Each structure stands twice: as C-alpha cells, then as structure tokens.
C-alpha cells in the first residue's frame, strides 16, 4: 500500500461528499422536466454505462448522450447549489 502524505490527505478531504438524498430529489425533479436527461444520468452514474452503451440502449447517437449528460450535469449542479 503506497504511503500518503499529510498534504495528499488534506487535498482529498476538501472534496465535499455527495448528498445522495439531495441528489435523488434533484434527479426526480429533473425527470419531471426531462425524462431522458434523468435516464441518461441514471444509466451513466448509477449503471456505470459508457456513452456508447447508453446511446445504444436509448437508441440515440453518442453526441446526443454527451449533450444530454452535459445539460443534466449543469442542471443538477444548479439545483443542488440552490438547495443548499
């Protein structure tokens, strides 16, 4: 196991943990606005699917998945920021 310096531990600790309850609530709100964007997040974030796998599953292009992912991420980021 590699040694971790105190400096590296400090950097790791700066990342705020994801509040899964707030994330789920925001994702539910997104689904009410745009079901496909929410589905893309579920498949990629929770399902671990790649862009290509998600596109194949939803029968859309890779570029559509990349665009939907970016838009969903921005929407979720804003929703979570407004909730806190």
C-alpha positions as CSV (number, residue, x, y, z in Angstrom):
1,X,0.0,0.0,0.0
2,X,1.6,3.3,-1.0
3,X,2.2,5.9,1.7
4,X,0.0,9.0,1.6
5,X,1.5,12.2,2.9
6,X,-0.5,14.6,5.1
7,X,-0.6,17.0,2.2
8,X,-2.4,14.5,0.0
9,X,-4.9,13.6,2.7
10,X,-5.7,17.3,3.0
11,X,-6.4,17.6,-0.7
12,X,-8.7,14.5,-0.6
13,X,-10.6,15.8,2.4
14,X,-11.5,19.1,0.6
15,X,-14.0,17.3,-1.7
16,X,-17.5,17.5,-0.3
17,X,-19.2,14.2,-0.1
18,X,-22.2,13.8,-2.4
19,X,-25.5,14.0,-0.5
20,X,-27.3,11.1,-2.2
21,X,-30.7,12.1,-0.8
22,X,-30.5,15.6,-2.2
23,X,-29.1,14.2,-5.5
24,X,-32.0,11.8,-5.8
25,X,-34.5,14.5,-5.1
26,X,-32.9,16.8,-7.7
27,X,-32.8,13.9,-10.2
28,X,-36.5,13.3,-9.5
29,X,-37.2,17.0,-10.3
30,X,-35.2,16.7,-13.5
31,X,-37.2,13.7,-14.5
32,X,-40.3,15.7,-14.2
33,X,-38.9,18.3,-16.6
34,X,-36.9,16.0,-19.0
35,X,-37.2,12.2,-18.5
36,X,-34.5,11.3,-21.0
37,X,-31.9,13.5,-19.3
38,X,-32.7,11.9,-16.0
39,X,-32.5,8.4,-17.6
40,X,-29.1,9.3,-19.1
41,X,-27.8,10.2,-15.6
42,X,-29.2,7.0,-14.1
43,X,-27.6,4.9,-16.7
44,X,-24.3,6.6,-16.6
45,X,-23.9,7.4,-12.9
46,X,-25.7,4.5,-11.3
47,X,-25.5,2.0,-14.1
48,X,-21.9,2.7,-15.0
49,X,-22.6,2.6,-18.7
50,X,-20.3,4.3,-21.2
51,X,-21.5,7.0,-23.6
52,X,-21.6,4.3,-26.3
53,X,-23.5,1.8,-24.2
54,X,-26.0,4.5,-23.1
55,X,-26.6,5.6,-26.7
56,X,-27.1,2.1,-27.9
57,X,-29.6,1.4,-25.0
58,X,-31.6,4.6,-25.7
59,X,-31.2,4.3,-29.5
60,X,-29.8,7.7,-30.0
61,X,-26.4,9.0,-31.1
62,X,-23.3,9.3,-28.9
63,X,-23.3,13.0,-29.4
64,X,-26.9,13.2,-28.1
65,X,-25.8,11.3,-24.9
66,X,-22.8,13.7,-24.5
67,X,-25.0,16.7,-24.9
68,X,-27.7,15.3,-22.6
69,X,-25.1,14.4,-20.0
70,X,-23.6,18.0,-20.0
71,X,-27.0,19.6,-19.8
72,X,-28.2,17.3,-17.0
73,X,-25.0,17.8,-15.1
74,X,-25.3,21.6,-15.3
75,X,-29.0,21.4,-14.3
76,X,-28.2,19.1,-11.3
77,X,-25.3,21.2,-10.2
78,X,-27.5,24.3,-10.2
79,X,-30.4,22.5,-8.4
80,X,-28.1,21.2,-5.7
81,X,-26.5,24.6,-5.3
82,X,-29.9,26.3,-4.9
83,X,-31.0,23.7,-2.3
84,X,-28.0,24.3,0.0
